[in-house]
Amino acid sequence: MCNLFHTLALTVATHFDFTYRQEEEDGIREYIRMVKYRIRRVRRE
């Protein structure tokens, strides 16, 4: 899902001549990884 968002966001940013903020996406991806990890850990308990 994140890869689809990334591809579409780059396409839209290029089309409208916007700056794509990769650092923001990287932070969101890290947050999603953290949430997934915590969910898996809770399920094991």
N, C-alpha and C positions, 0 to 999 in steps of 0.2 A: 504494500500500500504506500509506503514512504517513497519507493522508487517511482511509482506512478505520479505522485504529487510532485516530486522533483522534476521529472520530465515535463509535465504540464506547466509547472511554474516557470521553468526556464523558457519554454516556448512562448508563454504569455508575456513574460518580462522582455524578451527580445522583440516580440511583435509591437509592444507599446513603448519600446525604448526606455524601460525601467531598469534600475539597478537591482540585480538579484543578490540578496544578502546570504551568502553561503554560511556565514557564521551563525546566523539565526537558525537555519535549517539544522546545522550540526548540533546546536543546543537542544532543539526539539527532538532530534533522533536520540540523543543521549538520555533525555528525560523518558522517552518511550522505552528504551532499553532498561532503565532503572525500574520503571513501573512493572514491566514484564517479569523482571527478576524477582521483585518483591511478591508479585502474585504467585509465581511458581513456588517460592519459599513458603508462603503461607499455606498453600495447598498441601505441601508435604507434612505440615505439622498436624 
